[in-house]
Amino acid sequence: MLTLAFVATTLGSVFAQETKKVEAQYQGFDGSVYSFVDENSDYYDFERCPSTIVKSFDLEGDTHFDDYFRVTYVIKKNEDGDVYYEIQKLEQVASED
């Protein structure tokens, strides 16, 4: 019974992930996180991003520094219960200027 409850709880948390979106300006990659800042000066630090997105937008270089993006992401937990943000989709949008 305990194992079944653990599996159900684990599966429930996996499927309960909510997809979120934010429009924000790219601030760069510091070696561990991809940083964005929105119009309210709220920072979003993403620990994970698919390599296809990283390569498509050269996120580890400075090509798109200060460019605006619509970021689709999920908030996840690792095996230790630590929360991290993961980019699912990235779309370049027009500047807010």
Backbone torsions as a table, in degrees:
resi	resn	phi	psi	omega
1	MET	NA	-43.5	-178.6
2	LEU	-62.7	-42.2	179.2
3	THR	-62.4	-42.9	179.1
4	LEU	-62.2	-41.3	178.7
5	ALA	-64.5	-41.4	179.5
6	PHE	-63.5	-45.7	179.5
7	VAL	-62.5	-43.9	-179.9
8	ALA	-63.6	-41.7	178.7
9	THR	-65.1	-44.2	179.6
10	THR	-63.0	-46.9	179.0
11	LEU	-64.5	-37.0	178.3
12	GLY	-61.8	-41.8	-179.5
13	SER	-70.8	-31.8	177.7
14	VAL	-67.3	-45.1	-176.7
15	PHE	-79.7	-13.4	-178.4
16	ALA	-84.7	2.5	-178.8
17	GLN	-62.6	132.1	179.5
18	GLU	-103.2	131.7	175.9
19	THR	-82.9	132.1	-179.0
20	LYS	-124.1	161.7	177.3
21	LYS	-134.5	149.1	174.4
22	VAL	-148.4	143.2	170.8
23	GLU	-100.3	124.0	-173.5
24	ALA	-153.3	162.9	-178.6
25	GLN	-94.6	132.0	-178.4
26	TYR	-72.2	129.2	-178.4
27	GLN	-108.4	-7.0	175.6
28	GLY	116.6	179.6	-179.1
29	PHE	-119.4	126.0	-177.1
30	ASP	-100.6	11.5	-177.9
31	GLY	104.3	-18.0	178.3
32	SER	-137.4	-25.0	178.7
33	VAL	-136.3	149.0	173.7
34	TYR	-97.6	117.9	-172.3
35	SER	-104.9	138.6	176.3
36	PHE	-134.1	153.1	176.2
37	VAL	-131.9	134.6	-179.2
38	ASP	-93.8	-178.1	-175.5
39	GLU	-64.7	-17.7	178.1
40	ASN	-95.0	10.0	-176.7
41	SER	64.8	25.8	173.3
42	ASP	-86.6	130.2	-178.5
43	TYR	-94.5	142.9	176.6
44	TYR	-124.2	117.7	179.5
45	ASP	-111.5	116.7	-176.9
46	PHE	-103.2	119.7	-178.8
47	GLU	-79.7	-25.6	-176.8
48	ARG	-130.6	143.9	179.8
49	CYS	-155.5	131.0	178.9
50	PRO	-56.9	142.1	-177.5
51	SER	-60.4	-29.5	178.6
52	THR	-63.9	-37.8	178.0
53	ILE	-71.9	-44.6	179.0
54	VAL	-55.7	-45.9	-178.6
55	LYS	-71.1	-41.4	-177.7
56	SER	-60.3	-36.6	-176.2
57	PHE	-110.2	8.0	-179.4
58	ASP	47.9	50.4	-175.0
59	LEU	-67.5	-17.3	178.9
60	GLU	-93.8	0.0	174.1
61	GLY	-109.5	-164.7	-178.3
62	ASP	-113.4	15.4	-178.3
63	THR	-55.7	-42.3	-174.8
64	HIS	-110.3	17.7	177.3
65	PHE	-57.0	131.2	-179.1
66	ASP	73.6	2.8	174.8
67	ASP	-78.6	155.6	-179.4
68	TYR	-97.3	141.2	-178.7
69	PHE	-137.8	152.9	165.7
70	ARG	-97.8	116.0	-176.5
71	VAL	-105.2	121.7	172.7
72	THR	-100.2	127.7	-174.0
73	TYR	-147.8	166.8	173.8
74	VAL	-128.8	153.1	174.4
75	ILE	-103.0	125.3	-176.2
76	LYS	-125.4	169.6	173.3
77	LYS	-122.0	140.1	175.8
78	ASN	-85.9	-175.8	-177.6
79	GLU	-58.9	-29.0	-178.7
80	ASP	-87.2	-2.1	-179.6
81	GLY	88.9	4.3	178.3
82	ASP	-76.8	137.6	-178.7
83	VAL	-86.1	139.0	174.1
84	TYR	-142.6	157.7	-179.7
85	TYR	-104.6	136.2	-178.7
86	GLU	-128.0	124.8	177.1
87	ILE	-72.0	133.1	176.5
88	GLN	-105.4	-34.9	-177.4
89	LYS	-152.8	146.6	-179.9
90	LEU	-135.7	127.9	179.3
91	GLU	-130.6	127.4	178.2
92	GLN	-74.6	135.9	179.1
93	VAL	-124.7	165.4	-179.5
94	ALA	-65.2	149.2	177.3
95	SER	-59.8	149.4	179.0
96	GLU	-80.0	-3.5	-179.6
97	ASP	-71.0	NA	NA
